[in-house]
Amino acid sequence: MACAGVWTLMVCVLSLPHITAGSIISAAVSVEVLDQDGSEQVRAHYSLVSTLPCPALDEVCPEVHCRDQLSSSPLTGLFPSPGWCLRQWQNTIPQNHTSTLQIGSDGVVSLYSRADLSVRPDTNAVNQPPYVSLPPPVRIRAGCPQEIPVNVMDLDGDEIRCRYEKNGLGEFMRLNEETCTLLYEGGGSPGQYSVQIRVEDFPASVKILNEAKPFSTVSVHLLITVESRADCSTVPEFTGVSPAGGAVIHVLPFGEVQLSITVDSSVSEIAVIGPPGLFVSPMETGRNSQSSVALSWVRGPNQFAHLLSICFAANTQSLQSRIRCIWLQQTRTDPLPPGTELKCKERELQMTLVLPMSFLEKLHVSDLQLNDPACPVFYNTTHVTTTFSLTGCGTKRMHLGSELLYTNTLRSINPNSTISRAGTLILPLACRIPGQQAKAPAFKISTPSEVETFGAVSFWIEFHFPGEGPMAAETRLPRIRSLPPVRAARELRSAGRMDTLDLHVFSNCSLAHAELMVGRCVESDTQDFANSRPLLNHGCAPGNGTFEILTSISTVRIYRLYLGSLGIMGDTMYVECLVHLCVSTKQTQRCPDPCTETTDKALVNSIQTHNYTIRSGPVRLIKATETSSTTAIPSLTAVPVAKPSASHTSSHTLDRGAFWVIAVSLAVLFLQFVTD
């Protein structure tokens, strides 16, 4: 190995792999020492980016005891074609091990790792190997020099050095061993090139590292895409609200991390690689052409690595921004003493904590407080106790997968600015509400129904001419999301048929802040809907013929239909819509807009009913004449029977106002404790 700070060059030209379905794009391994003493094994954490479709676990990890960490909605991206997805898993392996990864008949990727399990004389503890992050697929432009950082971190504060194991770009790629930075000098033909790097940690006291033996080694494999020569102009840049590269965020148990990533221009995607359970919102483009996504991650009980990385890059068809990576450090916790009790009182929606005073000998118990300092914390000579509401005292609500969490924190606050030798307590408290009924011998669970949550409600459809009906004040001078197709409306006025009609969707729910959500609506010429045409999809108009009219009532949705633009030419139509109710658990937020939240992986602070299908009766589309005995108002749906959508089945017959039961109940509690 060359001396620290010297650029090293390895000429080793490999054949260029071709990215096809089932190819490995990048992979990394980090290892951690197991808790038990005397073990000669370590826990390995693997991350792998492959082309779509996502491979099964046994395809990428043929070894036994692999534990899948695939989330229900794996992270994916668009570039390079045909797109990629992230797989993550862990395994217990020997302290010196080479893992062989292969998908299908493509080339093999080997990841080497080694850990020194002896006690270090300088720390009197076993060494912690370094961590290496896995970035989104790397894209560079031929002829445009660029630096590519390899993001690494060591919790022991050791010196970290990187060295090539393989370098497909040969003389066109150099490596700074000290900073772990790749320098692409601009050469090489367009294609994909393998670069494999070993990351090693050394004692900080050693001056000549090339003569020292590293404590441990981990590996990262990158398949770098060199694209056709293009203008080496400015690439997309992240704005100031985006987290800085290299930032470290300490996360307590049940803590939530919320980040915003914004790019200064319109891009095709913001690609993100992160830990299992990371939520990435759909990308939005603002009026100033900025592109942004929101990230959210909740630390629940897990066996993930203590240090987790989130890496992101902005992509256009021909450009990629600089890649940034940040770190999430899961703060280690100490066990709670015997006699500690935390109970969730289901009916009262309360949490009660009892903590032995012997556990708090080094603390000023008078300084203890919850998230809301106004909520009382009591103590005597034996115990500290507090009882607080799940809807007050600063208690937060958040989602952890399919579970709803209520969290608060008991902490000691030193009111004085002077240095004190008193200890510090940070005690996260959490009640978990599972998404389905749970069973365990230690507690009893009941399941409130949708009727108990939202009340006895129903849904129905009505049709009215613009400016008429119960919402006439809203439709006479409507506030429409975008301008209506005036030309199409004019073309139909002489056709003897209706040209414009307002579709009203109602719910009689009286729950405060409840919102009616309309997902999909279709139209058909026949009552059996054998052939149908879309009116709405995810609450959005699929074309130029449907426009939403904004209303002041959250349980009413109105859509203006331009029948000619929608291609509705018959005399009669029938309409079917998929609807549900939603209420946000935070008063400062609204439910997710179905027009933008197109995936169900979102980490949303809301409670929803199941989806229900409602249908209209026959709607006459012929204009009434002066001699006609029929009214000019189209026939309306009375009140159809609300029934579950096709995705929910039941053996029960639902009358109007009958709903499925949401299996939501208070369950087992979790306590954690950390001291400074």
Disulfide bonds with the S-S distance in Angstrom:
Cys54-Cys85 1.95
Cys61-Cys66 1.67
Cys144-Cys232 1.89
Cys162-Cys180 2.00
Cys311-Cys325 2.00
Cys344-Cys431 1.41
Cys375-Cys393 1.96
Cys521-Cys577 1.93
Cys540-Cys595 1.99
Cys582-Cys591 2.05
